[in-house]
Amino acid sequence: MNQTIPRKGRCREAPDTAGTTRITRNDLAYRKIGESYVAILTDEGRMVFLNGTAGEVLKWLDSGVREQQVPHELSRTYDIDLPTAQSDFEKVRADFCKVGLIQEESASTSASDVPTSLTADVDLRHEIKAHCVRSMIPLQAFIEVTNACNLRCTHCYLSRTAYKRTIKLRLINDLLTQLRDLGCLEIVFTGGEPLVHKHLLKACERARELRFSVVVKSNAALLNEDFVSEFRRLHITEVQVSLYSMNATIHDAITKKPGSHAKTIDALRKCASAGQRTRLSCVVMRSNFKHLTGLKEFAQELRAPIGFDLLVTRCHDGSTASLNERLGRDDLCWLDTNGFMQGTIFGDGTHVRTEEDSKFGLQEYPIEDPSSRPCGAACTIAAIDSFGEVRPCIAFPFSLGNVRDQPLTAILSDANSRARFIRSFTNASFEECSGCDLISACPRCMAVVMQETGACAKRAEAICDLAVYHKRYGG
């Protein structure tokens, strides 16, 4: 799904006093995690794992250290002689060119040809993931910049009556700094509708200055050419867009905003034309489950992944208005009978779950392992809502604390009893589910379970219904 992006704007070219030219990419996000580094090339959505030495070289180059100075930095940092440091740097630099971290006109080697010297002799993915879990590093953080929205979707989990709140830019910037210091790599700006926030672009710019990968979740009805242009300038990793049907009448009935479908489609085409990576998201519900034809083909036209969510969740305020859209067993049977589950939601051709999407992932939580965590909630995932409440994930109706009262570091610390409570749960905590033959296909989610039952680890009928179909089609 990689787009072909012009070199202009992608790389920083700075002639130094010695007459050489340093070229580093502007679409770079990276973070030191433990003794290793993770780097993301945001224009391509590609992740690279670096050992400590290579990561330090990348950081020096990105911060403006001239290439001829890097061997001296290596010599001082690792207490080695200058000729050895020079030789080591030349090897690392050649590897960087091959993988694309440094991009030059002559670099044509495929990323698949990257030698093992770049990532040492071990698979750093498992090392990094284990370190994140062990050290409770929120690798991905959701910031709900506002709960206001330009649409009124029938299935929305946000309260219909809650006071509309927007996080001030100063607080967003402070959160970004704290998250960087915690080791967070990716920021997801969400809402409400984040494009409603008048300082969203400034927040995105600050996040990119801090070398975060940035994702924006949007309905795209407000995503005009100016936004698309700025997203490209800032090298936003991905815009995740909600699209409920290719039938405009169906989509607009769900959003309760006539014309929203046309605006969303137009925005998606603008993104594709500009080379801005997108991802489509469709909640499957009673209003649209018989009107999903064409979504897969449209996603393929855009060269974008598409995901389908079969569960409508309850409103965070406890109301059940959204549940009018939840699929019943008869609705799921209709999807089954018509082959939609197998042919579209879990089919290989939909880009729902491709090898490219999964092979760079760091978060793996095997549901069949009783001792493992059910998910990364309050561990490798953190979320801050528009009221400042820190949640284990954005859908979890449980507050760990408020960033207006105490630092994020303290809230996410294991010293916080509420965070420690959420982290105490393992798959073995779901005692009611022990021995169930659907476990391997169960879309177990503590956030949804709490919404459904008021507890974190109980049996939830709505999830059991989905597990039956996931078991049948391997979802």
C-alpha positions, 0 to 999 in steps of 0.5 A: 500500500506504499504510495510513491512520494516525491523526494521534495519535502521528504528529506532535510539537506544541509550543506556543512562547512566541509562541503559535504551534504548531509541528507536525513529524512523528514518523515522520521519518527523514532524512540529509544526503548530499553537499549534499542531503538525503533524508527518509523518511516511515516510516509511508508508506514515502515518500521525499522529496529536498531541496536543501541549504536545505530540508534545513537548515530541516527539521533546524532544525524537527526539532531544536526551533527555533521557526518564527519563529526559522528566518528568523533562522537562514537569514539568519545561515547564508546571509548574506541579509537578514531579509525575504528569509529570511522569504520563503524560509522561507514558500515552503519551509514551504508546500512541506513542508506539501504534501509532508507533512513538516509536517502540519497539519489544513488540509494536503490537497495530494497529495504528487504536487503538490510543486513543483520548488522543493523539490528544485531543478531537477534530479533529486536522486536521481541526484546523491545516488546518484552521491555515495554510490557515489563517497564509499562511503557505506553508505546501508543497513546490516544489523546482525545483533543475534544469531545465535540463533533460535527456529526451525530452518529447513531452508534457513537459511544460519547455522551450526547449530553456531556459538556463539550470540552476541548484540551488546551494546546498548552496541556497537549504540548505538556502531555506530548513532552511527558509521553516522549519522556515515558518512551511513547512512540506513536500519538493518536489524536482523536475525538469527538472530531479532532479537526474541530480543534482549532490548534490540531495542526499545531499539536501535530507539528509539536508531536512531529518535532518530538519525533512521534509517529502521528495518527489522526482519527477523523470522519473526514467531513472537514478534511479539506485541501489545506488540512491534507496539505499540512498533513503531508508537510508534517508527514502524518503517518496515517489518517484513519477515516470512518466510512459506513457505506458507499450508499450516501443515503445510508452513510448520511442517515448514520451520521445525521448530516446530509452531504457528509458522505460526499465530503468524506469520499472527496477528502479520501480522494484528496488524500490519495491524490496527495500521497497521504496514507489513510485507513478506512474503518467501518462499524457494522451495525443494523443501519448498514450491515446489508449495505456494505457492498463496494467498500472493499473495492473503494479501499483497494482503489485508494490503496488503503487498508480497511477494517470492520468492527462488528460490535457497537459499544455502550455510551460512556455515560452508561446510556444504551442509546447506541445499542439500538445499532448493535447487531443481533444474532439474526443479523450476524446469521444474515452476514454468515448466510450471505458470505460477507464474514468470510469474503469481506471482513476476514478475506485476504484481499481486503487488507484487513490483516496483511503480512505487511500490516502485522510483521512490524507489530510490537504488541502481541497478547496471546489470548490462549496463554492464561498468564499473559495480559488480555491486551495492552491497556494501562501498560503499552497503551494509554489514553487521555480524554478531553476532560483530562482523565487518563484511561487504560485505553480510549474505550475503557470507562475507568479513570486512572487519574486526571492530568490536571491534578497530577503528572502523567508519570505518576498516574501511569506508575505502578505506585498508582493503585488504580493502574496496578489494579488494571495491570493485575488482570491476566487471561486466567482472570476470566474464570467464567471462560475457562475451558471454552472452545471459543477462546482462540477466536474470542475478541476479548476486550476488558474495556467492552467487558466492563461496559457490559458487566461492570467488571473487567473479567467476566463473561459478556454475551455480546462478545460470545456472539462474535466469538462464534463467527470469529471461530468459524472464519478465523478472525 
